[in-house]
Amino acid sequence: MSTNRPLQVVNSSDRSTDLSGIFAEYILGKRFFSWDEFEKSLAEFQKLSYTHYVHNCSKTIPDARFKYAYVGFKCTFGVNRTRPGLKLKNKSSKCCNCSSSFRVVLHYSEYIIASHNMVHNHPCSRVYMQNDPWYRRLTVEEKENIEPLLQQSHSSDEIIMHVKEKYNKDITRIDVKNMKAAVNKGISSRRDIFEFLKSRGKLMEYYSDEPIRNSLTRICFATYEQMELYKQFPEVVGIDSTYNTNKGKYSLFQLLVTDNFGRGRPVLFAWTRKEFKRDVVWILDCFRQIMEDTSKTESFIMDCAQAEIAAVKLTHRQAHIVLCSFHVCRAFCRKTRNPIVKNYLCRLVQCKRRSEFNFYFRVISRLDANVSQYLQRRWMHRRELWAACFRDNVLTFGNDTNNRVESSHKQMKRFLQRSDSLHKIFQ
């Protein structure tokens, strides 16, 4: 039977698909004298129709030729694996309550279809099947072939593209994460993980007697590729921290550079128990030791955290500090509810000429004396850190916000969860 025939698919609506014709041709119109014969035809039918059926109910029998007395199959998009009534966090699900199903039973010495419903309430297409992990699954041989790439490559996009080109399968970033975890499952202890990281870059650790004796409180790591990347683009470095990436409650710091295409590229990762000045100083000292020479860094982009500002002033006195304009505007606007004052405060941060800066400040002083006093007390003596018009000669490569670092945090959190152990995030 030719496999190049067009599928007899009838769309009764935009999302409803009837596969009765092709099911009759590949399954209903055949006789199966063993379970292996039926499975072979079912696999061919699923491949051509872009469907996947799973066992809904079955009864096994002690027979090598006929494994089941009966099996009920149901569309994978109709199976909800979460039991009703459980109070779980809402997550996206592939289940769309599809009612398509069929039942195969053993009748004397052959399998027959006892009942079937081939109407799906979703499209049956290659694109839609990407929602089903079974369709994206690699074979054992395919996994063995890409294992060296999983161990050596740091780019999920590179692995995804390689699998697409070689095996014509569209895997996701989560699939890459799971495959990497499976490859590294032999690395379980802290010592094994740290030895593995040291083989790929430079790792620094700090142990303290708080909260318990000889506890690991700080970790800093950069791969050899990241070290080379920093040497190419050392002028402007963004630094920021984020939370909820592990159950040990370590804060994750990232240091990023901006490449020729304007993209933020991480060059160093660090995890600390706290975010005090001494913790950030330790990170920046490790940054200098790992990169060997950081004197070419002219500017650090950061938010308004006092610990980061003080640490950079201590460890990189030659570098300029540029505060994120978004965080500065947000700090200013918290001091007033007047929308007009908020507008002028944002103009104060972003204006390019000092005459405009002085004008906006006078307007703010007339509109809200409390805000004016707050600015004079906390911000005006260091306006070169946050006011655009006072840093004309400061190199930033267009970085007036910390968006590139925060975007990298967002990408990291696609793979890291607050329930992950510290060992798992390193894997």
ChimeraX attribute file (.defattr): number of C-alpha atoms within 10 A of each C-alpha:
attribute: neighborCount
match mode: 1-to-1
recipient: residues
	/A:1	6
	/A:2	4
	/A:3	9
	/A:4	7
	/A:5	9
	/A:6	8
	/A:7	13
	/A:8	14
	/A:9	15
	/A:10	13
	/A:11	16
	/A:12	11
	/A:13	11
	/A:14	9
	/A:15	11
	/A:16	15
	/A:17	20
	/A:18	22
	/A:19	20
	/A:20	16
	/A:21	14
	/A:22	20
	/A:23	20
	/A:24	12
	/A:25	13
	/A:26	16
	/A:27	17
	/A:28	16
	/A:29	11
	/A:30	14
	/A:31	13
	/A:32	16
	/A:33	17
	/A:34	17
	/A:35	16
	/A:36	14
	/A:37	13
	/A:38	19
	/A:39	12
	/A:40	10
	/A:41	15
	/A:42	16
	/A:43	14
	/A:44	15
	/A:45	19
	/A:46	14
	/A:47	13
	/A:48	18
	/A:49	18
	/A:50	17
	/A:51	22
	/A:52	20
	/A:53	19
	/A:54	15
	/A:55	14
	/A:56	15
	/A:57	11
	/A:58	14
	/A:59	11
	/A:60	11
	/A:61	11
	/A:62	9
	/A:63	9
	/A:64	10
	/A:65	13
	/A:66	18
	/A:67	16
	/A:68	19
	/A:69	16
	/A:70	21
	/A:71	20
	/A:72	20
	/A:73	19
	/A:74	22
	/A:75	22
	/A:76	24
	/A:77	24
	/A:78	19
	/A:79	18
	/A:80	13
	/A:81	8
	/A:82	9
	/A:83	8
	/A:84	8
	/A:85	6
	/A:86	7
	/A:87	7
	/A:88	9
	/A:89	6
	/A:90	6
	/A:91	6
	/A:92	6
	/A:93	11
	/A:94	17
	/A:95	15
	/A:96	15
	/A:97	15
	/A:98	17
	/A:99	17
	/A:100	21
	/A:101	21
	/A:102	18
	/A:103	19
	/A:104	19
	/A:105	18
	/A:106	20
	/A:107	13
	/A:108	8
	/A:109	11
	/A:110	14
	/A:111	22
	/A:112	21
	/A:113	19
	/A:114	14
	/A:115	12
	/A:116	17
	/A:117	15
	/A:118	18
	/A:119	19
	/A:120	23
	/A:121	21
	/A:122	18
	/A:123	18
	/A:124	20
	/A:125	13
	/A:126	15
	/A:127	10
	/A:128	13
	/A:129	20
	/A:130	17
	/A:131	16
	/A:132	15
	/A:133	13
	/A:134	11
	/A:135	17
	/A:136	16
	/A:137	14
	/A:138	17
	/A:139	9
	/A:140	8
	/A:141	8
	/A:142	13
	/A:143	15
	/A:144	13
	/A:145	11
	/A:146	14
	/A:147	14
	/A:148	11
	/A:149	15
	/A:150	23
	/A:151	12
	/A:152	9
	/A:153	11
	/A:154	12
	/A:155	12
	/A:156	16
	/A:157	14
	/A:158	13
	/A:159	19
	/A:160	17
	/A:161	15
	/A:162	16
	/A:163	18
	/A:164	13
	/A:165	11
	/A:166	9
	/A:167	11
	/A:168	11
	/A:169	17
	/A:170	19
	/A:171	21
	/A:172	16
	/A:173	15
	/A:174	12
	/A:175	17
	/A:176	18
	/A:177	16
	/A:178	12
	/A:179	18
	/A:180	16
	/A:181	17
	/A:182	14
	/A:183	17
	/A:184	16
	/A:185	11
	/A:186	10
	/A:187	18
	/A:188	12
	/A:189	10
	/A:190	12
	/A:191	10
	/A:192	13
	/A:193	18
	/A:194	19
	/A:195	13
	/A:196	15
	/A:197	17
	/A:198	16
	/A:199	12
	/A:200	15
	/A:201	15
	/A:202	19
	/A:203	19
	/A:204	17
	/A:205	14
	/A:206	13
	/A:207	13
	/A:208	12
	/A:209	10
	/A:210	10
	/A:211	10
	/A:212	9
	/A:213	9
	/A:214	11
	/A:215	12
	/A:216	16
	/A:217	18
	/A:218	21
	/A:219	20
	/A:220	23
	/A:221	25
	/A:222	24
	/A:223	20
	/A:224	16
	/A:225	12
	/A:226	19
	/A:227	19
	/A:228	13
	/A:229	18
	/A:230	24
	/A:231	17
	/A:232	13
	/A:233	17
	/A:234	22
	/A:235	20
	/A:236	24
	/A:237	26
	/A:238	29
	/A:239	21
	/A:240	20
	/A:241	21
	/A:242	16
	/A:243	14
	/A:244	16
	/A:245	24
	/A:246	19
	/A:247	12
	/A:248	13
	/A:249	17
	/A:250	22
	/A:251	18
	/A:252	22
	/A:253	22
	/A:254	23
	/A:255	26
	/A:256	29
	/A:257	29
	/A:258	24
	/A:259	16
	/A:260	9
	/A:261	6
	/A:262	12
	/A:263	11
	/A:264	21
	/A:265	21
	/A:266	22
	/A:267	25
	/A:268	24
	/A:269	19
	/A:270	25
	/A:271	24
	/A:272	22
	/A:273	16
	/A:274	14
	/A:275	18
	/A:276	15
	/A:277	18
	/A:278	14
	/A:279	19
	/A:280	23
	/A:281	21
	/A:282	19
	/A:283	27
	/A:284	23
	/A:285	15
	/A:286	22
	/A:287	23
	/A:288	15
	/A:289	13
	/A:290	21
	/A:291	19
	/A:292	11
	/A:293	12
	/A:294	18
	/A:295	13
	/A:296	13
	/A:297	20
	/A:298	19
	/A:299	23
	/A:300	25
	/A:301	28
	/A:302	26
	/A:303	22
	/A:304	18
	/A:305	15
	/A:306	10
	/A:307	15
	/A:308	25
	/A:309	20
	/A:310	15
	/A:311	21
	/A:312	21
	/A:313	14
	/A:314	13
	/A:315	16
	/A:316	20
	/A:317	12
	/A:318	14
	/A:319	19
	/A:320	21
	/A:321	26
	/A:322	28
	/A:323	25
	/A:324	21
	/A:325	23
	/A:326	19
	/A:327	17
	/A:328	20
	/A:329	19
	/A:330	13
	/A:331	11
	/A:332	19
	/A:333	19
	/A:334	10
	/A:335	16
	/A:336	13
	/A:337	9
	/A:338	11
	/A:339	10
	/A:340	11
	/A:341	22
	/A:342	19
	/A:343	14
	/A:344	19
	/A:345	23
	/A:346	19
	/A:347	17
	/A:348	24
	/A:349	22
	/A:350	18
	/A:351	16
	/A:352	16
	/A:353	14
	/A:354	14
	/A:355	11
	/A:356	14
	/A:357	21
	/A:358	12
	/A:359	13
	/A:360	20
	/A:361	18
	/A:362	12
	/A:363	14
	/A:364	22
	/A:365	16
	/A:366	11
	/A:367	15
	/A:368	14
	/A:369	11
	/A:370	13
	/A:371	20
	/A:372	18
	/A:373	13
	/A:374	13
	/A:375	19
	/A:376	13
	/A:377	10
	/A:378	10
	/A:379	16
	/A:380	15
	/A:381	10
	/A:382	11
	/A:383	17
	/A:384	18
	/A:385	21
	/A:386	26
	/A:387	27
	/A:388	22
	/A:389	19
	/A:390	18
	/A:391	17
	/A:392	11
	/A:393	7
	/A:394	15
	/A:395	16
	/A:396	21
	/A:397	14
	/A:398	9
	/A:399	23
	/A:400	18
	/A:401	20
	/A:402	21
	/A:403	17
	/A:404	22
	/A:405	26
	/A:406	18
	/A:407	12
	/A:408	16
	/A:409	20
	/A:410	13
	/A:411	11
	/A:412	14
	/A:413	15
	/A:414	11
	/A:415	15
	/A:416	18
	/A:417	15
	/A:418	15
	/A:419	13
	/A:420	15
	/A:421	15
	/A:422	17
	/A:423	15
	/A:424	16
	/A:425	14
	/A:426	13
	/A:427	17
